[in-house]
Amino acid sequence: MATSLKIMGRSGRYWHINGTYDQMSNTHHERPVWVKRDVVPLYIFHTGKTRWVISKRVDDGSKCYAYVQDTGYSPTKISGHWCCVDSDGQWRADPSVMCSPMPASNDPFVQLRTSLESEMEQYGFNNMDKLRQLWKRLDFNGNNIVSLAEIDKLVVEMVAGGMWPSWLNNKPALMRAYKKTILKDGDGDDWVTKREFHNLLLNIFWFNKLWQIFEVVDSGDDRRIDVNEFIRGMSQLGLHLSPAEAQEQFSKIDSNHGGQVLFVEFCAYVRGRVHPDGNPSFDADIMSGEKCNKARALWR
């Protein structure tokens, strides 16, 4: 039976390994693989030799954020301590880092995030050779930074050429992906760098998936959701809420209490369900308009 894992206790360098990881459908070296509940993923897997590792790619584990020596079949049944790199660049055992089992989630948004891996592989979003080729095409002048307008042009061309599906070309989803990349995953400036490019693609994929759901829920086709649309939409997704529960949830999402939920608010709601360990200030900053004028200026 599939289980999830909880990594906790890491502070300082590589604190971001903390969080909830859900078991994927595939295995690696005949052992389970878990992916972190975030748009930009981390993975827990076994190298096939002597280690469980936490890394940003499922590979040989030679480059990772943390590891523990073990030849068993579960990272929750280990006798040693997880090792991480400290601020001086040295690997040391960290007794504070714990890996505990927890029940798998039945939340449809969590299950959607876990199911994305195979599709992202299909379009080369996790293939380093394809990523390099795509970046070279995007950064045609070789200055190692790209603008929102250049990213939009790439998306349009990839969809028009049949290399990406049409559902990946939605302006609200692209804007949300761009903002998350520069404000949370990146360094806060207006440009996406080569280092941030992979995160951008993952964000584009995820927020377009959410846009598909948002459009279905938005039966009035006005790019906003009222409480009745919310109740019907959540029921279609398998989230059966009583009228009181639905109203309570809707009130939490409707941050300005205007009786309508916009796409950015819907994304924040899903983020809270999928990634409860995350920092809610990111979504609060975006929804309050902080730093949004930069993005709007680039869009014009």
TORMI-503849 format. One line per 4 residues: their letters; for each residue z, y, x of N, C-alpha, C. Coordinates in nm, 2 decimals, padded with zeros to 4 digits. Example, Ala and Ser with C-alpha at 12.3 -4.5 7.8 and 13.67 -1.06 7.14 Angstrom:
as> 00.78:-00.57:01.32:00.78:-00.45:01.23:00.78:-00.33:01.32; 00.71:-00.22:01.28:00.71:-00.11:01.37:00.79:00.00:01.29
***
This chain:
mats> 00.00:-00.12:00.08:00.00:00.00:00.00:00.00:00.13:00.09; -00.09:00.22:00.06:-00.10:00.34:00.14:00.03:00.43:00.13; 00.07:00.48:00.24:00.19:00.57:00.25:00.15:00.70:00.32; 00.23:00.80:00.30:00.21:00.92:00.38:00.31:00.93:00.49
lkim> 00.30:01.02:00.58:00.39:01.04:00.69:00.44:01.18:00.69; 00.56:01.20:00.74:00.61:01.34:00.76:00.65:01.35:00.90; 00.59:01.45:00.97:00.62:01.48:01.11:00.71:01.61:01.10; 00.82:01.61:01.16:00.91:01.72:01.16:00.99:01.73:01.29
grsg> 01.05:01.85:01.31:01.14:01.86:01.43:01.08:01.93:01.55; 00.95:01.95:01.55:00.89:02.01:01.67:00.90:02.16:01.66; 00.95:02.23:01.77:00.95:02.37:01.78:00.88:02.42:01.91; 00.85:02.54:01.92:00.79:02.59:02.04:00.64:02.55:02.04
rywh> 00.59:02.52:02.16:00.45:02.49:02.17:00.41:02.37:02.09; 00.30:02.37:02.02:00.25:02.27:01.93:00.34:02.24:01.81; 00.41:02.34:01.77:00.49:02.33:01.65:00.40:02.29:01.52; 00.27:02.32:01.53:00.19:02.30:01.42:00.16:02.15:01.39
ingt> 00.21:02.06:01.47:00.20:01.91:01.44:00.29:01.88:01.32; 00.40:01.96:01.29:00.48:01.94:01.18:00.41:01.94:01.05; 00.44:01.86:00.96:00.38:01.86:00.83:00.36:01.72:00.77; 00.29:01.71:00.66:00.26:01.59:00.58:00.12:01.54:00.62
ydqm> 00.11:01.41:00.64:-00.01:01.34:00.68:-00.04:01.23:00.57; -00.16:01.22:00.52:-00.19:01.12:00.42:-00.28:01.02:00.48; -00.26:00.89:00.44:-00.34:00.78:00.49:-00.48:00.79:00.45; -00.58:00.77:00.54:-00.72:00.77:00.51:-00.77:00.63:00.47
snth> -00.89:00.62:00.42:-00.94:00.49:00.38:-00.99:00.41:00.50; -01.03:00.48:00.61:-01.07:00.41:00.73:-00.96:00.37:00.83; -00.99:00.28:00.92:-00.89:00.25:01.02:-00.95:00.28:01.16; -00.86:00.27:01.26:-00.90:00.29:01.40:-00.83:00.19:01.49
herp> -00.90:00.10:01.55:-00.84:-00.01:01.63:-00.75:-00.09:01.54; -00.80:-00.12:01.42:-00.74:-00.21:01.33:-00.60:-00.16:01.28; -00.58:-00.03:01.29:-00.46:00.03:01.24:-00.49:00.15:01.15; -00.40:00.19:01.07:-00.42:00.30:00.98:-00.44:00.44:01.05
vwvk> -00.51:00.53:00.98:-00.52:00.67:01.03:-00.47:00.76:00.93; -00.40:00.86:00.97:-00.35:00.96:00.87:-00.40:01.10:00.91; -00.43:01.18:00.81:-00.48:01.31:00.82:-00.39:01.41:00.77; -00.37:01.53:00.84:-00.27:01.63:00.79:-00.33:01.70:00.67
rdvv> -00.24:01.74:00.58:-00.28:01.81:00.46:-00.30:01.96:00.50; -00.42:01.98:00.55:-00.46:02.12:00.58:-00.61:02.12:00.59; -00.67:02.23:00.58:-00.82:02.24:00.59:-00.87:02.20:00.73; -00.81:02.26:00.83:-00.84:02.22:00.97:-00.74:02.10:01.00
plyi> -00.80:01.98:01.02:-00.71:01.86:01.02:-00.65:01.83:01.16; -00.54:01.76:01.15:-00.49:01.68:01.27:-00.48:01.54:01.22; -00.48:01.45:01.32:-00.48:01.31:01.28:-00.37:01.23:01.36; -00.32:01.13:01.30:-00.23:01.04:01.36:-00.30:00.91:01.37
fhtg> -00.32:00.85:01.49:-00.39:00.72:01.50:-00.34:00.65:01.63; -00.38:00.53:01.64:-00.34:00.45:01.76:-00.46:00.44:01.85; -00.44:00.45:01.98:-00.55:00.45:02.08:-00.61:00.31:02.10; -00.54:00.21:02.05:-00.59:00.07:02.07:-00.53:00.01:02.20
ktrw> -00.45:00.09:02.27:-00.39:00.04:02.39:-00.24:00.05:02.37; -00.18:00.16:02.41:-00.03:00.16:02.41:00.03:00.28:02.34; -00.05:00.36:02.27:00.00:00.49:02.22:-00.04:00.52:02.08; 00.05:00.58:02.00:00.02:00.65:01.88:00.01:00.80:01.93
visk> -00.09:00.87:01.88:-00.11:01.01:01.92:-00.13:01.10:01.79; -00.11:01.23:01.81:-00.15:01.33:01.72:-00.25:01.42:01.78; -00.37:01.42:01.72:-00.48:01.49:01.79:-00.57:01.55:01.68; -00.66:01.64:01.73:-00.75:01.71:01.63:-00.88:01.62:01.61
rvdd> -00.89:01.51:01.68:-01.01:01.42:01.66:-00.96:01.28:01.67; -01.02:01.19:01.60:-01.00:01.05:01.61:-01.09:00.99:01.72; -01.04:00.97:01.84:-01.12:00.92:01.95:-01.03:00.83:02.04; -01.04:00.85:02.17:-00.96:00.76:02.26:-00.82:00.82:02.28
gskc> -00.79:00.93:02.23:-00.66:00.99:02.24:-00.62:01.05:02.38; -00.72:01.07:02.46:-00.70:01.12:02.60:-00.65:01.26:02.59; -00.70:01.34:02.49:-00.65:01.47:02.47:-00.58:01.48:02.34; -00.45:01.52:02.34:-00.37:01.51:02.22:-00.26:01.62:02.22
yayv> -00.19:01.64:02.11:-00.08:01.73:02.10:00.05:01.66:02.12; 00.06:01.53:02.09:00.18:01.45:02.10:00.14:01.31:02.11; 00.23:01.23:02.17:00.21:01.08:02.18:00.34:01.01:02.19; 00.34:00.88:02.16:00.45:00.80:02.17:00.41:00.66:02.21
qdtg> 00.47:00.60:02.31:00.44:00.46:02.35:00.48:00.36:02.25; 00.38:00.28:02.21:00.41:00.18:02.11:00.28:00.09:02.09; 00.30:-00.04:02.08:00.19:-00.13:02.05:00.19:-00.19:01.91; 00.28:-00.14:01.83:00.29:-00.19:01.69:00.18:-00.13:01.60
yspt> 00.21:-00.15:01.47:00.12:-00.11:01.36:00.16:00.00:01.27; 00.27:00.06:01.31:00.32:00.18:01.23:00.40:00.28:01.32; 00.36:00.41:01.32:00.43:00.50:01.40:00.57:00.54:01.35; 00.61:00.48:01.23:00.74:00.50:01.18:00.84:00.39:01.24
kisg> 00.79:00.29:01.31:00.87:00.18:01.35:00.87:00.18:01.51; 00.90:00.29:01.57:00.89:00.30:01.71:01.03:00.31:01.77; 01.05:00.27:01.89:01.18:00.28:01.96:01.20:00.40:02.05; 01.08:00.45:02.10:01.09:00.56:02.19:01.08:00.70:02.12
hwcc> 01.07:00.80:02.20:01.06:00.94:02.15:00.91:00.99:02.17; 00.88:01.08:02.08:00.75:01.14:02.09:00.75:01.24:02.21; 00.64:01.25:02.28:00.63:01.33:02.40:00.53:01.45:02.36; 00.57:01.57:02.40:00.49:01.69:02.38:00.49:01.77:02.50
vdsd> 00.39:01.87:02.51:00.38:01.96:02.62:00.47:02.08:02.60; 00.56:02.11:02.69:00.65:02.23:02.68:00.57:02.35:02.73; 00.65:02.46:02.73:00.59:02.59:02.77:00.54:02.60:02.91; 00.60:02.51:03.00:00.56:02.51:03.14:00.44:02.42:03.17
gqwr> 00.39:02.36:03.06:00.27:02.27:03.08:00.30:02.13:03.11; 00.43:02.09:03.11:00.47:01.96:03.14:00.50:01.88:03.02; 00.46:01.75:03.02:00.49:01.66:02.91:00.63:01.61:02.92; 00.71:01.62:02.81:00.84:01.57:02.81:00.87:01.51:02.67
adps> 00.96:01.41:02.67:01.01:01.35:02.55:01.09:01.45:02.46; 01.06:01.46:02.33:01.13:01.55:02.24:01.20:01.47:02.14; 01.33:01.44:02.15:01.40:01.36:02.06:01.41:01.42:01.92; 01.38:01.55:01.91:01.38:01.62:01.78:01.27:01.58:01.69
vmcs> 01.15:01.53:01.75:01.04:01.50:01.67:01.06:01.37:01.60; 01.04:01.37:01.47:01.06:01.25:01.39:00.94:01.22:01.30; 00.91:01.09:01.28:00.80:01.05:01.20:00.85:00.96:01.09; 00.85:01.00:00.97:00.91:00.93:00.86:00.81:00.90:00.75
pmpa> 00.82:00.78:00.69:00.73:00.75:00.58:00.77:00.82:00.45; 00.68:00.84:00.36:00.70:00.90:00.23:00.60:00.85:00.14; 00.63:00.85:00.01:00.53:00.80:-00.09:00.40:00.88:-00.09; 00.29:00.81:-00.11:00.16:00.87:-00.11:00.15:00.96:-00.24
sndp> 00.08:01.07:-00.23:00.07:01.16:-00.34:-00.04:01.12:-00.44; -00.02:01.14:-00.57:-00.12:01.12:-00.67:-00.19:01.24:-00.71; -00.15:01.35:-00.65:-00.21:01.48:-00.68:-00.36:01.48:-00.66; -00.44:01.52:-00.76:-00.59:01.51:-00.74:-00.64:01.60:-00.63
fvql> -00.57:01.71:-00.60:-00.61:01.80:-00.50:-00.58:01.75:-00.36; -00.47:01.68:-00.35:-00.44:01.61:-00.22:-00.54:01.50:-00.20; -00.57:01.42:-00.30:-00.67:01.31:-00.29:-00.81:01.37:-00.25; -00.84:01.48:-00.31:-00.97:01.55:-00.28:-00.98:01.58:-00.13
rtsl> -00.87:01.64:-00.08:-00.87:01.68:00.07:-00.88:01.55:00.15; -00.81:01.44:00.12:-00.82:01.32:00.20:-00.96:01.26:00.20; -01.03:01.28:00.08:-01.16:01.21:00.07:-01.27:01.29:00.14; -01.25:01.41:00.19:-01.35:01.49:00.24:-01.40:01.44:00.38
esem> -01.33:01.36:00.45:-01.36:01.32:00.58:-01.50:01.26:00.59; -01.53:01.17:00.51:-01.66:01.10:00.52:-01.78:01.19:00.49; -01.76:01.29:00.40:-01.87:01.39:00.37:-01.88:01.48:00.49; -01.78:01.52:00.55:-01.79:01.61:00.67:-01.86:01.54:00.78
eqyg> -01.83:01.41:00.80:-01.90:01.34:00.90:-02.05:01.33:00.87; -02.08:01.31:00.74:-02.22:01.30:00.70:-02.30:01.42:00.74; -02.24:01.54:00.73:-02.31:01.67:00.76:-02.29:01.71:00.90; -02.22:01.63:00.99:-02.20:01.66:01.13:-02.09:01.77:01.16
fnnm> -02.00:01.79:01.06:-01.90:01.89:01.08:-01.80:01.85:01.19; -01.79:01.72:01.22:-01.70:01.68:01.32:-01.77:01.62:01.44; -01.90:01.64:01.45:-01.98:01.58:01.56:-02.00:01.70:01.67; -01.94:01.68:01.79:-01.95:01.78:01.89:-02.09:01.82:01.93
dklr> -02.18:01.73:01.94:-02.32:01.76:01.98:-02.38:01.84:01.87; -02.37:01.80:01.75:-02.43:01.88:01.64:-02.36:02.02:01.62; -02.23:02.03:01.65:-02.17:02.16:01.64:-02.22:02.25:01.75; -02.24:02.20:01.87:-02.30:02.28:01.98:-02.44:02.33:01.94
qlwk> -02.52:02.24:01.89:-02.66:02.28:01.85:-02.65:02.39:01.74; -02.56:02.37:01.64:-02.55:02.46:01.53:-02.50:02.60:01.58; -02.40:02.60:01.67:-02.35:02.72:01.73:-02.46:02.80:01.80; -02.54:02.73:01.88:-02.65:02.79:01.95:-02.75:02.85:01.86
rldf> -02.78:02.79:01.75:-02.87:02.85:01.65:-02.81:02.97:01.59; -02.68:02.97:01.56:-02.61:03.08:01.50:-02.60:03.20:01.59; -02.55:03.17:01.71:-02.53:03.27:01.81:-02.65:03.29:01.90; -02.76:03.33:01.84:-02.89:03.33:01.90:-02.90:03.43:02.02
ngnn> -02.81:03.53:02.02:-02.82:03.63:02.13:-02.72:03.59:02.24; -02.64:03.49:02.22:-02.55:03.43:02.33:-02.43:03.52:02.36; -02.38:03.60:02.27:-02.27:03.69:02.30:-02.14:03.62:02.26; -02.14:03.50:02.21:-02.02:03.42:02.18:-01.94:03.47:02.07
ivsl> -01.99:03.56:01.98:-01.93:03.60:01.86:-02.04:03.62:01.75; -02.00:03.59:01.63:-02.09:03.60:01.51:-02.02:03.68:01.40; -02.10:03.75:01.32:-02.05:03.83:01.21:-02.06:03.75:01.08; -02.00:03.80:00.98:-02.01:03.74:00.84:-02.16:03.74:00.80
aeid> -02.23:03.84:00.82:-02.37:03.84:00.78:-02.45:03.73:00.85; -02.43:03.71:00.97:-02.50:03.60:01.05:-02.46:03.47:00.99; -02.33:03.45:00.96:-02.29:03.32:00.90:-02.35:03.30:00.77; -02.36:03.40:00.69:-02.42:03.39:00.55:-02.57:03.35:00.57
klvv> -02.64:03.41:00.67:-02.78:03.38:00.69:-02.79:03.23:00.73; -02.70:03.18:00.81:-02.71:03.04:00.85:-02.69:02.95:00.73; -02.59:02.98:00.65:-02.57:02.89:00.53:-02.69:02.89:00.44; -02.75:03.01:00.42:-02.87:03.02:00.33:-02.98:02.93:00.39
emva> -03.00:02.94:00.52:-03.11:02.87:00.59:-03.09:02.72:00.59; -02.96:02.68:00.61:-02.93:02.53:00.61:-02.95:02.47:00.48; -02.92:02.54:00.37:-02.93:02.49:00.24:-03.08:02.49:00.20; -03.15:02.60:00.23:-03.29:02.61:00.20:-03.37:02.51:00.27
ggmw> -03.33:02.47:00.39:-03.40:02.37:00.47:-03.37:02.23:00.43; -03.27:02.21:00.34:-03.24:02.08:00.29:-03.14:02.01:00.38; -03.09:02.08:00.49:-03.00:02.01:00.58:-02.85:02.01:00.52; -02.82:02.11:00.44:-02.70:02.11:00.37:-02.72:02.11:00.22
pswl> -02.63:02.05:00.14:-02.65:02.05:-00.01:-02.63:02.19:-00.06; -02.69:02.22:-00.18:-02.69:02.35:-00.24:-02.55:02.40:-00.28; -02.46:02.31:-00.30:-02.33:02.35:-00.34:-02.25:02.41:-00.23; -02.30:02.41:-00.11:-02.23:02.48:00.01:-02.27:02.62:00.02
nnkp> -02.36:02.67:-00.07:-02.40:02.81:-00.07:-02.34:02.89:-00.19; -02.22:02.93:-00.18:-02.16:03.02:-00.28:-02.08:03.13:-00.21; -02.12:03.25:-00.25:-02.06:03.37:-00.18:-01.91:03.38:-00.19; -01.85:03.36:-00.31:-01.70:03.37:-00.31:-01.63:03.27:-00.22
almr> -01.69:03.14:-00.21:-01.63:03.04:-00.12:-01.65:03.08:00.02; -01.77:03.13:00.06:-01.79:03.17:00.20:-01.70:03.29:00.24; -01.68:03.38:00.15:-01.59:03.49:00.18:-01.44:03.44:00.20; -01.40:03.35:00.12:-01.27:03.29:00.14:-01.26:03.22:00.27
aykk> -01.36:03.14:00.30:-01.36:03.06:00.43:-01.36:03.16:00.55; -01.44:03.26:00.54:-01.44:03.36:00.65:-01.31:03.43:00.67; -01.24:03.47:00.56:-01.11:03.54:00.57:-01.01:03.44:00.63; -01.01:03.32:00.58:-00.91:03.22:00.64:-00.93:03.20:00.79
tilk> -01.06:03.19:00.83:-01.09:03.17:00.97:-01.05:03.28:01.06; -01.07:03.41:01.02:-01.04:03.52:01.11:-00.89:03.56:01.10; -00.83:03.54:00.98:-00.69:03.59:00.96:-00.59:03.49:00.99; -00.62:03.36:00.97:-00.52:03.25:00.99:-00.55:03.17:01.11
dgdg> -00.67:03.11:01.11:-00.71:03.02:01.22:-00.75:03.09:01.35; -00.80:03.22:01.33:-00.85:03.29:01.45:-00.75:03.39:01.50; -00.81:03.50:01.57:-00.72:03.60:01.64:-00.71:03.73:01.56; -00.76:03.73:01.44:-00.74:03.85:01.35:-00.85:03.95:01.36
ddwv> -00.95:03.94:01.44:-01.05:04.04:01.45:-01.16:04.01:01.35; -01.27:04.09:01.35:-01.37:04.08:01.25:-01.48:03.97:01.28; -01.47:03.91:01.40:-01.57:03.82:01.44:-01.52:03.68:01.45; -01.62:03.58:01.43:-01.59:03.44:01.45:-01.64:03.40:01.59
tkre> -01.55:03.35:01.67:-01.59:03.31:01.81:-01.63:03.16:01.81; -01.68:03.12:01.92:-01.72:02.98:01.94:-01.60:02.89:01.92; -01.48:02.93:01.97:-01.36:02.85:01.95:-01.32:02.83:01.81; -01.35:02.93:01.72:-01.32:02.93:01.58:-01.42:02.87:01.49
fhnl> -01.54:02.84:01.55:-01.66:02.80:01.47:-01.63:02.67:01.39; -01.57:02.57:01.46:-01.54:02.44:01.39:-01.45:02.46:01.27; -01.35:02.54:01.29:-01.26:02.58:01.18:-01.33:02.64:01.06; -01.43:02.73:01.10:-01.51:02.80:01.00:-01.58:02.70:00.91
llni> -01.65:02.61:00.98:-01.73:02.51:00.90:-01.64:02.43:00.81; -01.53:02.38:00.86:-01.43:02.31:00.77:-01.39:02.39:00.65; -01.36:02.52:00.68:-01.32:02.61:00.57:-01.43:02.63:00.47; -01.56:02.64:00.52:-01.67:02.66:00.43:-01.68:02.53:00.34
fwfn> -01.66:02.42:00.39:-01.67:02.29:00.32:-01.57:02.29:00.21; -01.44:02.31:00.25:-01.33:02.30:00.16:-01.33:02.40:00.05; -01.36:02.53:00.08:-01.36:02.63:-00.03:-01.48:02.62:-00.12; -01.59:02.56:-00.07:-01.70:02.53:-00.17:-01.66:02.42:-00.26
klwq> -01.59:02.32:-00.21:-01.54:02.21:-00.30:-01.45:02.27:-00.41; -01.36:02.37:-00.37:-01.27:02.43:-00.47:-01.35:02.52:-00.56; -01.46:02.58:-00.51:-01.54:02.66:-00.60:-01.61:02.58:-00.71; -01.65:02.46:-00.67:-01.71:02.37:-00.77:-01.61:02.34:-00.88
ifev> -01.49:02.31:-00.85:-01.38:02.29:-00.95:-01.36:02.41:-01.03; -01.35:02.53:-00.96:-01.32:02.65:-01.03:-01.43:02.68:-01.13; -01.55:02.66:-01.10:-01.66:02.68:-01.19:-01.65:02.59:-01.32; -01.61:02.47:-01.30:-01.59:02.38:-01.41:-01.48:02.43:-01.50
vdsg> -01.37:02.47:-01.44:-01.26:02.51:-01.52:-01.29:02.65:-01.59; -01.37:02.73:-01.53:-01.41:02.86:-01.58:-01.52:02.84:-01.68; -01.48:02.79:-01.80:-01.58:02.76:-01.91:-01.64:02.89:-01.96; -01.58:03.01:-01.94:-01.64:03.13:-01.99:-01.74:03.19:-01.89
ddrr> -01.75:03.13:-01.78:-01.84:03.17:-01.67:-01.83:03.32:-01.64; -01.70:03.37:-01.63:-01.68:03.51:-01.59:-01.61:03.52:-01.46; -01.60:03.41:-01.39:-01.53:03.41:-01.25:-01.39:03.44:-01.26; -01.32:03.40:-01.37:-01.18:03.41:-01.39:-01.14:03.31:-01.49
idvn> -01.01:03.27:-01.49:-00.96:03.16:-01.57:-00.84:03.21:-01.65; -00.85:03.19:-01.79:-00.73:03.23:-01.87:-00.65:03.10:-01.89; -00.54:03.11:-01.96:-00.44:03.00:-01.96:-00.50:02.88:-02.04; -00.58:02.91:-02.14:-00.64:02.80:-02.21:-00.74:02.72:-02.13
efir> -00.82:02.79:-02.05:-00.91:02.73:-01.96:-00.84:02.65:-01.85; -00.72:02.70:-01.81:-00.64:02.64:-01.71:-00.59:02.50:-01.76; -00.54:02.50:-01.88:-00.48:02.38:-01.94:-00.59:02.28:-01.96; -00.71:02.31:-02.01:-00.82:02.22:-02.02:-00.87:02.17:-01.89
gmsq> -00.88:02.26:-01.79:-00.93:02.22:-01.66:-00.83:02.12:-01.59; -00.70:02.15:-01.59:-00.61:02.06:-01.53:-00.60:01.93:-01.59; -00.62:01.92:-01.72:-00.63:01.79:-01.79:-00.75:01.71:-01.75; -00.86:01.78:-01.73:-00.98:01.71:-01.68:-00.96:01.65:-01.54
lglh> -00.88:01.72:-01.46:-00.85:01.67:-01.33:-00.74:01.57:-01.32; -00.68:01.54:-01.44:-00.57:01.44:-01.44:-00.44:01.49:-01.44; -00.42:01.63:-01.44:-00.29:01.69:-01.44:-00.26:01.73:-01.58; -00.19:01.64:-01.65:-00.16:01.66:-01.79:-00.02:01.73:-01.80
lspa> -00.03:01.86:-01.84:00.09:01.95:-01.85:00.12:01.98:-02.00; 00.24:01.99:-02.03:00.28:02.03:-02.16:00.25:02.18:-02.17; 00.24:02.24:-02.29:00.21:02.38:-02.30:00.31:02.47:-02.23; 00.44:02.43:-02.23:00.54:02.51:-02.15:00.52:02.50:-02.00
eaqe> 00.49:02.37:-01.96:00.46:02.35:-01.81:00.34:02.43:-01.77; 00.24:02.42:-01.85:00.11:02.49:-01.82:00.13:02.64:-01.81; 00.20:02.70:-01.90:00.23:02.84:-01.90:00.31:02.88:-01.78; 00.41:02.80:-01.74:00.49:02.83:-01.63:00.40:02.82:-01.50
qfsk> 00.32:02.72:-01.49:00.23:02.71:-01.37:00.13:02.83:-01.36; 00.08:02.86:-01.48:-00.02:02.97:-01.48:00.04:03.10:-01.44; 00.16:03.12:-01.49:00.23:03.25:-01.46:00.26:03.26:-01.31; 00.28:03.15:-01.24:00.30:03.15:-01.10:00.18:03.18:-01.02
idsn> 00.06:03.13:-01.07:-00.07:03.15:-01.01:-00.11:03.30:-01.03; -00.09:03.35:-01.15:-00.14:03.48:-01.19:-00.04:03.58:-01.13; -00.07:03.61:-01.00:00.02:03.69:-00.92:00.04:03.83:-00.97; -00.06:03.89:-01.03:-00.05:04.03:-01.08:-00.02:04.03:-01.23
hggq> 00.00:03.91:-01.29:00.03:03.90:-01.43:-00.07:03.97:-01.53; -00.19:03.96:-01.49:-00.30:04.02:-01.57:-00.36:03.93:-01.68; -00.30:03.80:-01.68:-00.35:03.71:-01.78:-00.48:03.64:-01.74; -00.53:03.66:-01.62:-00.65:03.60:-01.57:-00.62:03.55:-01.42
vlfv> -00.67:03.44:-01.39:-00.66:03.39:-01.25:-00.80:03.40:-01.18; -00.80:03.47:-01.07:-00.92:03.48:-00.99:-00.93:03.37:-00.89; -01.05:03.35:-00.83:-01.07:03.24:-00.73:-00.97:03.24:-00.62; -00.94:03.36:-00.57:-00.85:03.37:-00.45:-00.71:03.32:-00.49
efca> -00.67:03.35:-00.62:-00.54:03.30:-00.66:-00.54:03.15:-00.69; -00.65:03.10:-00.74:-00.67:02.96:-00.76:-00.66:02.88:-00.62; -00.72:02.94:-00.52:-00.72:02.88:-00.39:-00.57:02.87:-00.33; -00.50:02.98:-00.36:-00.36:02.98:-00.31:-00.28:02.88:-00.39
yvrg> -00.31:02.86:-00.51:-00.24:02.76:-00.59:-00.27:02.62:-00.54; -00.39:02.59:-00.51:-00.43:02.46:-00.45:-00.37:02.44:-00.32; -00.37:02.55:-00.24:-00.31:02.54:-00.10:-00.16:02.50:-00.11; -00.09:02.56:-00.21:00.05:02.52:-00.22:00.07:02.38:-00.26
rvhp> -00.02:02.32:-00.34:-00.01:02.18:-00.38:-00.05:02.09:-00.26; -00.15:02.12:-00.19:-00.20:02.03:-00.08:-00.12:02.05:00.04; -00.08:02.17:00.08:-00.01:02.20:00.20:00.12:02.27:00.18; 00.22:02.21:00.12:00.34:02.27:00.08:00.42:02.32:00.21
dgnp> 00.39:02.26:00.33:00.46:02.30:00.45:00.41:02.43:00.51; 00.29:02.48:00.45:00.23:02.60:00.51:00.30:02.73:00.48; 00.25:02.83:00.54:00.31:02.97:00.53:00.25:03.04:00.41; 00.32:03.06:00.30:00.26:03.13:00.19:00.23:03.27:00.21
sfda> 00.27:03.34:00.32:00.24:03.48:00.35:00.09:03.50:00.37; 00.02:03.39:00.42:-00.12:03.40:00.44:-00.19:03.44:00.31; -00.16:03.36:00.20:-00.23:03.38:00.08:-00.18:03.52:00.02; -00.05:03.55:00.04:00.00:03.68:-00.02:-00.07:03.79:00.05
dims> -00.10:03.79:00.18:-00.17:03.90:00.25:-00.31:03.91:00.19; -00.38:03.80:00.17:-00.52:03.81:00.13:-00.52:03.87:-00.01; -00.43:03.82:-00.10:-00.44:03.86:-00.24:-00.39:04.01:-00.26; -00.31:04.05:-00.17:-00.26:04.19:-00.18:-00.36:04.29:-00.13
gekc> -00.47:04.24:-00.06:-00.57:04.32:-00.01:-00.56:04.36:00.14; -00.45:04.31:00.20:-00.43:04.34:00.34:-00.55:04.29:00.43; -00.61:04.38:00.50:-00.72:04.35:00.60:-00.85:04.31:00.52; -00.85:04.33:00.39:-00.98:04.28:00.32:-01.09:04.39:00.34
nkar> -01.06:04.51:00.36:-01.16:04.61:00.37:-01.26:04.58:00.49; -01.20:04.52:00.60:-01.29:04.48:00.71:-01.39:04.38:00.66; -01.35:04.29:00.58:-01.45:04.18:00.54:-01.55:04.24:00.44; -01.50:04.33:00.36:-01.60:04.39:00.26:-01.70:04.48:00.33
alwr> -01.66:04.55:00.44:-01.75:04.63:00.52:-01.86:04.55:00.58; -01.82:04.43:00.63:-01.92:04.34:00.70:-02.01:04.28:00.59; -01.97:04.27:00.47:-02.05:04.20:00.37:-02.16:04.29:00.32; -02.14:04.42:00.33:-02.24:04.52:00.28:-02.36:04.52:00.38
***
